[in-house]
Amino acid sequence: MYQYTDFDHAFLATRNAQFRAQVARRLDGSLTEDEFKPLRLMNGVYLQLHAYMLRVAIPYGTLGSDQMRVLADLAERWDRGYGHFTTRQNIQYNWPRLVDIPDMLDRLSDVGLHAIQTSGNTIRNVTADHFAGAAADEIADPRPVAELLRQWSTDHPEFQFLPRKFKIAVTGSPNDRAVTRAHDIGLVMTERDGERGFEVIVGGGLGRTPMIGKTVREFLPQADLLPYCEAIVSVYNQLGRRDNKFKARLKITVHEHGIDEIRARIEERFAQVRPLFSGVDQALLSELEAAFAPPAFLDNTPAPILDPLLRSFVDTNVTAHRRDDHAIVTISLKAHGATPGDATADQMRLMADLAEAHAYGELRISHEQNVILPHVRREALPDLHAALRAAGLGTANIGLASDIIACPGMDYCALATARSIPVAQAIATRIDALKIEHEVGHLKIKISGCINACGHHHVGHIGILGLDRAGVENYQITLGGDHTQTAAIGERAGPGFAYDQVVPAIERLILAYLDLRHSPDETFIDTFRRLGPAPFKAALYEQEARDAA
């Protein structure tokens, strides 16, 4: 893992002291809320429905046990005892007092964490595959590249006031677990003739106008990555619209100008900036690769799994590691009926302790709002599972229907137009009551409480979008979305549903799938692609048809 240098610590100390003075001026009335807003957003502070919210960056989703414990301390000391992990691999605190936020930032800086650029029209937290450095299918660990991008983009003088927010994701695997095609820049590691490089994808994004990104370079040598990214953002900064915030994202710029013109402009700018880097970035990348060396793995001898509860957990929550005697364990923050992505301070401390005891002190946060122990000795799985179950963290549902992504919705967010959390809780509870979750198998349900799509509903196999219709919550359902290497935007099924109709509608969809699939091996998304939307729409609206008759 990357360890902060003296420069990093000094930089954070200066930034935090500056913000502490700005908070003091807001509190004594020297700054109005409008004047304070751009200053707080630069430091990850939002004003939500009920209170200020602090969004802390977890770069490329990687944490050490010491860092997780500090996140727990913040939740307990300055919030209400819990934090909310987000789809951008961040953590949000929903109830801090403004006067306490500078102290929270200082405590974060002690362990190399911050909230810089988790908001505003700038380059946001760089995300990565949550199995990075451990997955059996990856070409190489993408986190050194992600850290290089983080250092380059932090306080970049040219890119602090972009037309709109800008998001980058990187993966080292051909199996995309980082939603790269829904980002402004998506980087997929690849190899050509023994040389490592990236497929570069631009112009992806969800929100009001969802678009799948387009490939601007099939293969970019790794040595050219940083100047090429600089060229992309420079072109966007010049061309991106500032007259209409709903048309300001890079995806709209690509759509309006066309990928061929955008590619030509990027290549022209790339030729200009490439000589300016002079290999400095590659020297830094070499240092970063050393910092992300794998842990000193311990040989171990796993025992046969006889406990049926442990077997169920392993079948759903454990993924193949690059070493046969180790495993990647995903800890579900989606116990049936729980708030997706929430973890209490005690749970965070337990996960930190378990990482230290069984996983070399490393954790990851996924964009799916779960926590991963990337390097677990297989012989430790029984003890690990027992400890997780005792803390309410042993739910065996990763990738299943109750492993729902949900934004905070109208319970917290000032932008939301409908509730998300109660809908997710009700769906998960109903699925558990039906006892069909494992029979249904792999199914991605994603829920957003407004058009901004923080719950990634557009790329859910089943997507749910909450809207306000004349003061009444109404939920649109989309079908066939996909966030992987075969990315697709879901199709709107038809008219929306009232709040109390959503759970029965989702139940009808799931039961219809069980009737329609060829075999238990055919997943929901495969069945949808084979048959198209018609039979699913018929099941979805059958009750309305009966009522009309």
Buried (B, 14 or more C-beta within 10 A) or exposed (E): BBEBEEEBEEBBEEBBEBBBEBBEBBEEEEBEEEEBBEBBBBBBBBBBBEBBBBBBBBBBBBBBBEBBBBBBBBBBBBBBEBBBBBBBBBBBBBBBEBEBBBBBBBBBBEBBBBBBBBBBBBBBBBBBBBBBBBBEBBBBBBBBBBBBBBBBBBEBEEBBEBBBBBBBBBBBBEEBBBBBBBBBBBBBBBEEEEEBBBBBBBBBBBBBBBBBBBBBBEBBEBBBBBBBBBBBBBBBBEBBBEEEEEBBBBBBBBBEBEBEBBBEBBBEBBEEBBEEBEEEBBEBBEEBBEEBEBBEBEEBEBEEBEEEEBEBBBEBBBBBBBBEBBBBBBBBBBBBBBBBBBBBBBBBBBBBBBBBBBBBBBBBBBBBBBBBBBBBBBBBBBEBBEBBBEBBBBBBBBBBBBBBBBBBBBBBBEBBBBBBBBBBBBBBBBBBEBEBBEEBBBBBBBBBBBBBBBBBBBBBBBBBBBBEEEEEBBBBBBBBBBBBBEBBBBBBBBEBBEBEBBBEBBBBBBBBBBEBBEEEEBBBBBBBBEBEBEBBBEBBBEEBEEEEE
